[in-house]
Amino acid sequence: MINFDIDLARYYRSHHGINVLEQSKVVGGIGGLTNQIYFDGTYEIKDDETLISETTVPTKCLYWSI
């Protein structure tokens, strides 16, 4: 599983770029739930920085997480 996750992170870096969040092009095809939406991304954050994610709270869903 560790090697799988490392390879997936490498895929994100090479296909999405850095500090970019996009709807997943791979997770649904490699074991993700078919009726679920996934977003992928990699980030480079300096020691004196933070990551802030802003989104509209879904109005109709069973659960959501980030």
N, C-alpha and C positions, 0 to 999 in steps of 0.2 A: 504494500500500500504506500509506503514511503516513496519508493521509486516512481510509482504512478503519479503521486502528488507533485514530485519534483519535475517530472516530465510535463505535467499539465501546467505548472507555473512557467516553465520554459516556453511552452506553446503560447501562453498569454503574452509574455514579454515580446516574443518575436512576431506575433500576429496582431496584437492590440496596441503595442507601444507601452510607454511608462506613464503612470498617472492618468489612465484612461479606463473607463468602465463601459462595457458594451454588453448587449444581450448575448448570451452564450451561443456559440455556433457548434459546440462539441458536447457539452454535458448531457443534453437530452439523448444523444446517440450512444453514450457510453455508460448508461445506467441511471440517469436522472429520471425523475417521474415525468411522464408524458404530458400531464395536465398542469405542470408547474413551470414557471418562468425563472430562468437563472441568468444572472449577470456575472461577468468575469472581469478581472483587472489585476494589475500589479502596480505597486506604488513604491516610490523612493521618498522616504521622509527623513529629513535631517533630525538630529537629536533635539534641536530647539523648535521643531515644527510639530503640527498635529494634523490628523486627517479629519475633516468635517464632511459628513455626508448629509445632504438635504434631499428630502423627497416628500411627496404628498402621501399621506397615510391612506392605504387602500380602504375603500368604503365597503367592498364586498369580497371577503376571502376568509378561509378557515384560519390561516395564520400567515405571518410574514416575519422575516428576520433579515438581519444584515450582519 
